[in-house]
Amino acid sequence: MIYRKSYMDKILPFIDKPMIKVLTGVRRSGKSTILQMLRNELMKRGIQEKQVLFYRLDSLEHEDIKTSKDLYKELKEHLFEGGKTYLFLDEIQEVKSWEKVVNSLMTDFDVDIYVTGSNSRMMSSEISTYLTGRYVSFQIYPLRFSEYLLFRESYTERADVKTEFTRYLRYGGFPAIHLVDYTQDEAYTIIRDIYNSTIFTDIVKRNEIRKVDQLERVVKYTFDNLGQTFSANTLSRYIKSQGRKMDAETVYSYLEKLEKAYMIHRCSRYDIKGKEYLKTQEKFYLADPGMRHAVLGYDPNSVSALMENIIYLELRARGYEVGVGKLDAAEVDFVASKPEGKIYIQVTYEINSKETEQREYERLLQIRDNYPKYVIRMDEFAGGNYEGIQTMSITDFLLSDTY
């Protein structure tokens, strides 16, 4: 079990604090393993094993727990009588009205509660209505590149960084596919299983969607237009051009459901001059780059878009709020903000001409502030600074701790 330090460092300060710790994210991103790490940490701190209750609520072992009353009764009967009980409730969205249980337990007993979930009922906008002021949320992403390298070192065999990044670009970061040195077909089979369970369990079944073919068209269009700005109207018109009918409202509803299942992430445009987020022409990125290849097949022309996707996920995992920069008619790939400041980023596969160089750097040079600016590329290059703009290889950027 590889220790995921960046998440543990965020969660550990909240142990024994009177808040419900909520871990969310796409299926198989490692939420359950982080719960195990937290349990191990408690053992190191001297907590007795009988003080810790761990339930995987999507397991057959607990299939009889269906309602909030079932769960409340089960937990109440097993609470530790001589002090605090630590409750780990994995995939809690499987229990209807689960929030009533954790609210009641927090009020009536000496407990410290940790829960995970992977669908719309676990989105922050939803949780805030259930657990008003009584929770802290952590979004868990598939492996970042630095974590992926640790997996390769520990479970298989690591090559040089450039080779490993090419592999990471193809396979993505779902932990399960890096525990063994799977072939490409085997890895994509595992990813397709994650995709199918998300689509059919978290979206189709839970939302009682009847026109599954419509949903799949929206999925494939979104996957195929990774990193491209588009709207529900754009997608609706495209589907109509294919001889099918789907209004913009339906398209928007499907995109929202995909987002709530953590399969895609919406990246809004940010007006750099006006300093505000815009509500039109968003971009969408995948929960994991391996999903695109597993669902649509490998396409070498998608590398630039997948580089963007990886940078986006890295920034989000580091706690940035991320938008697509709008600068008059030009676009800056990412504006990433934290309370202490922001950074601007352009992502390009290669710079092979003066025209390309001018296009990539000129946009950043037009931004008249002193925040750091980066051009991230995958090709070989000499030098690392262009009129104050730092140029970095994508692997150096992903492994850097300076931003």
N, C-alpha and C positions, 0 to 999 in steps of 0.2 A: 504494500500500500504506500504510494508516493504521497508524502506530506505536501498539501497544497497551501503553502505558507501565506500567500497573499490573502486568501480567504480567511484562514485561521487567525491571522493577525487582526482582521476586522471584527471577527465574531468573539474571540476570547475575552475582550474587555467587558462583554455583556453577560458573561456567566454570573449567575446569582442576582442579576439586576431584575427588577419587577416588570419585565417586558417579555412578550412572546417573541422568540427569535424565529423568523420566517425565511426559509431558503427556497427560492424559486428558480425556474429555468427550464429549458427544453429537456425532454426525456433523455436519460442516459448521459447527462452532462457531469455527473459525479456528486449529486446532492446527497445520496445515501451514504457514499463513502465519507463525505465530510461529517455527517452525523456520527459515523463510527470513530472518526478522528476526535471529535468532541467528547465522545464517551470515553475514549482512551485517555484523554487529557484529564477528565474527572477522576479516573482511577489513579493517575499519577499524583493528583492532589489529595488523595486519601479518602475519596468518597467510596463508601461500601457498595459492592455490586448489587445488594438488595435494595439500594436506594434508587437504582436506575431501571426504568422500564423502557423497553425498545419495541415498537410495533411497526411492522411493514404492512400497511393497510391494503396494499394491492396483492398480498400473498394469500395463498389458499389457507394458510394457517389461521388467518383472521377473516375468512370470507363470511362468517356469521355476524360480523360487526357491520351492520348496514346503516343504522340510524344513529342520531346523536344520543338517544337514550341507551342504545346498546354500548356505545363507546364510553359514555359517562359511567355506566354501571361497572363495566370491565375495569376501567382505570381506578375508580373509587375503591373497589374491592382489593386492589393490589398496592395501594399507596403505602409508603413506609411510615410506620407509626411513631418512630423515634426521632424524626427530624424531617428535613427537606427531601422531597422526591423529585428526581430529574426525569422528565418525560420526553422521549424522542418518538415523534409520530410521523412516519415516513409515508409520503403520498396521501396526505390527509384528505385531499379533495374527494377521495373515494367514499367518504362518509358524509351523507347529507346533513347540512346544518352543523358542520363540525365546529364552527365558530362559537356556537352556544356552549359547547363542551369546554373549550379552552377558557372562555370567559368565566364560566362558573367555577372551574378548577382554580383559576387565578384568584378569584374572590374568596372562595371557601376553604382553601387548603394551602399548605406551605409547599409550593411546587415551583420548578423552573422548567419552562416548556420550550421545546424546539420542534418545529414542524417543517415539512417540505411539501412542495406541490408543483404541478407542471401544466395547469390549464387556467382558463380565464378566471376562475374563482380565486386564483392566487395572484392576480395582477394587483399592483399597488393601489390602483383606483378602486378595485373591488374590496380589497382587504381593509382599506381605511373606513369603509362603511360597516364592517363587521367588528373590527377590533379598535375602535376609536381611541387613539392616543395610547394604546397599550402594546404596541409591537414595534419591532425594528426589522427591516427587510434587507436581505442580501440576495442579489441576483448572481447565480452561478452559471458560468459559461463553460463550454467544452475547453479542452486544453489550449492554453496559450502556447506559442512556439517554445518559450523557455521551459514550460512544463512538459511539452512533447519531447524535448531533448532528454529530460530526466527519465521519462518513460523508456525511451530508446536505450539509454545507458543501463537501466535497471532490468529490463525484461527481454530485450533482444540484443542488437548490436548497433552502435551508433557510427555513422560515417561522418565525413566532414560536413561543416555547417551548410554549405551551398547545396550539397546533395540532399541533406536532410530537409532543407526548406522546399526543394522541388517535390520531395515525397509528401511533406506536410501540405503543400499546395494541392496535391492530388487527393489525399486521403482525409485531410481535415484533422480535427482534434477530439473526436469522441473517444474517451479513454478505453472503451472496450476493444477497439480495433488496434490498440498499440500494446496490448498485454502479450500478444503473440505476433510473430512475423508473418502475418497473413499475406496471401497473394492479393492482387488487385481485385479479382472476382470475389474472393472471400470477404474482403473488407467492404466492398460495395454491397454485398448481400446483407451484411450486418447493418449498414447504414440504411438500406432500403427497408429493413425490418423496423428500424426506429422511425423512419418516415411514415411507413404504413400504419404503425400503431398510433402515431400522433394524428394522422389524417382521420383514420376511421374510429379511433376511440375518443380522442380529445376534441375532435371537431364534428365529424359526421354523426356519430352516435349521440354525443352530448347535446348537439344542437338540432338533432332530428332533421338533418339535411337529406332531401330526397333526390335532388338533381346533382349527384356526385360528379357526373361528367362536367358540369359547369364549374364546380369547385376545382377540379383537376386542370381545367383550361386556365383558370386564374393562376393556379400554382405554377404551371409550366411557363406561362408568359412572364410571371414575376421572376422565376429562376433564370429565364433566358434573357431578361433585361436587367440583370444585376448591375446596380450602380448607375442606372439610367433614370433621369427624372421622368416621371409619368404620373398621370392622374387616373381616377376611376373612369372618367370620360374617355381618355385615350384608350384604355384597355377595352372599354365597352365598344368603341368604334372598331377596334381591331377584331374583336370577336364577331361583330356584324359583318366585317369584310370576309370572314371565313364561312359565311352562310348560316351563322347562329345568332340567336337573339339573347341579349343580356343587358339590362339597363344599368346605368352607372350606380344606382343605389344598391343593386344586388352585388355588383363588383366590390363596392366599398365594404359591404357587409362581410363578404368572403375575406377580403384583405384584413379586416379587423379581427375575424376569427383566427386567421393564421397568426396574426400578431399576438393574440391572447393565448395561443398555444405555444408561444415562444419560438415558432418556426421561422418567422421573419422579424426584422426590426425596422421600424420606420425612422428615416433620417430626414428631418425637415430642413428646408432652406433657411438660411440665416442671412438677413440683410446686414452686411458688414458696416455700411454707412449709417443705416437707420437703427442698428443694434437691436433688432427684434426678429423673432422667428415668424416665418410666413406659413400660410396654411394651404398653399397650392404647390403642385409639381414636386412632390417628395421623391426621395429615393428609398429603395428597400434593399436591405442586406439580409443574408441568410444566417441562421443560428450557427451554421458550420459550413465551411466551403466544400467539404466532402459531399454534402447533400446534392449539390448541383451535378457533379459527375455521376453520382449513384443514380439519380433520377433521369437526367438528360443524356448521359454519356460524356466521355472526355472530349473536350474541344480546346485545342491549343489557342484558339482565338479568345478564349475566356480568361486568359492569365491576368491581363491588366485589371479586369473587373474583380477577379478573386484576390488580387493584391490589395485592392481597395477594401474588399470585404474583411480581409485579415487585419488590416490597419484599423478599420472601424471597430471590430470586436476587441482588439487590444486596447484601444482608447477607452471603450466602455468598461472593460474589465479593470482598468486603472482608475475608474471613477470619474471620467470626464463626461460632460454633456456634449454631444457631438451633433453638429449640423453641417449642411452643405453651404459653403459661403457664396453669397451673391454680391458681386461687385459691379454695379451697373449692368452691362450686358455680359460680363465675364463671370466665370465660375471658379471658385477655389474648392478643391475636393473636400477638405474638412476644416471646420473651425471647432476646436475642442476647448471647452471651458471648464474651469474649476473656480471656486470662490477666490483663490489667490491669483488667478490670471488665466491666460489662454495661449494656445499655439495655433499656427496655421500650417496646413500641410497640402502639398501637391504630390500625387502618386503617379509615377510613369514607369512603364516597362523598360524603356531605353530612350536615350537622347542621341540620335544619330545624325543630326543636322543643326545648323545655326538657327533655322526656323523653329525647330522643336525646342531648342534651348531657350530661345527668346519667349516662346509661348508659355513654357512652364514657369520661367522665372519672372516674367514681366507682370503676371497677375499678382504675385506676392510683393513685388516692388511697389505696386500701386497702393498697397495698404500702408497708410501713414501712421503707424504706431510702433512701439518698441518691443512688442511681444515676439517671442521666438518664431522663426519661419523655417520650414523644412521642405526640401524636395527629396522624396524617397524613390529610389530606382532599383532595378534588378540587374542591370548590365554592369560591366566593368567600367570604371572611370578613374580619372586622376584628379586629385585635389578635393577639398571638402567645403569650400566656401565661395559664394558668388555674391559679391556686394552685400555681405552681411547675412545672406541666406545659407543655411547649413545644408549641404548635400550628404545624404547617408544611404548606404545600401539598406535594403529592407531588413536583412537579418540583423545588421548592427542596430537599426532603430528598434526592432522588436526585443532585442536583448539588452538595450540600454536602460539604465536607471537614472538618467539625467533629466528626464522631463516628466 
